Amino acid sequence: MRIRIDGTHAEIAYAVNKIRTILPIGSISQILPLHQRPHTWRVFLNTAPKRPERRWIT
């Protein structure tokens, strides 16, 4: 799945950290400036395949 995030540096960092706690992140694109809006950036996240469940050794 590909996720697009637009916002300031702080908003992008916060969103990536929140998404990373829920979904495994495969790759993150370069941060691209949006020329129509000042101080606004765009980044794309690609999610990775689902993590295998870890089993506790008893």
PyMOL commands that set and color helices and strands:
alter all, ss='L'
color gray80, all
select helices_A, chain A and resi 9-22
alter helices_A, ss='H'
color red, helices_A
select strands_A, chain A and resi 2-7+25-28+32-33+41-47
alter strands_A, ss='S'
color yellow, strands_A
deselect
rebuild
show_as cartoon
